Amino acid sequence: MMKEISIDTDYIKLDQFLKHIGVAQTGGQAKIIISEGSIKVNNEVVLQRGKKIRKDDIVNIEGYDSFIVV
């Protein structure tokens, strides 16, 4: 199932995105989740917490639904 996540800016950084959707409670926790390699953005594994997530990007997180940024 794909969940729509709305952002009001041009982009949001991946670690902030994880906090925004409730997957991570803190930046440190987001860093750990990202470093595990369990996140894909547009079907590519991402290991950078500063990766810019923009509208129409699809974020897949192991163990969670997929998210599309609108």
N, C-alpha and C positions, 0 to 999 in steps of 0.2 A: 504494500500500500504506500502511496506517495502522499506525504503531507506538505501542504504549502506553508512556507514561512515568509512573511512579509518584512521587508526592510525599507527604511525611509531614506537611506543614503545610497551613494553610488556603489559602495561595497561595505563588507564587514569582514574583519579578520577571522580566520578559522577558530582561534581560541575564544574570541568573543562570541562567535556563532554557537559554539558548544555550550557556553554559559547561557546564551539567549534561549536556546531550546531546552535547557534543563538537563543536558547530558553531563555537564561538569558544573560543580558548585564554585570552584575557584580557578584562577589562571594556572596554578600549579597542577591541579587535577587535569585540566585540559591539556597541558603540556605532556603529561604521562600518557593520556589516551592517544594523543597524536603520535607520540614517539613509538607506540606499539604497532603502528602501521595498519590499524584497523579502520582507517577512514579513506574513502575514495571521493574525489571531486571530479565529476565528469568522467568517471570510470578509470581514473589514474590515482594510485596510492599517493597520499600527500603526507610528508613528514615535517613540513614547515608550519609552525603555529601562526606565522604572519601571512600565510596564503590568503589572498584577497578573494572573498566569495562575492560574486556579483549576481544580479538578477539573471534568471534562467539557468543558473548553475544547479546541478544535481549533486547532492551530498549523500553518500551511503556510509552508514556507520554500522559495523558488525554488531548484531544483537539488537538493533533498532530498525525502525522503518526508514525508508528513503525520504529525503526532503528535497523539495524544489523551491528555490528562492524566487519570490515574486515581488 
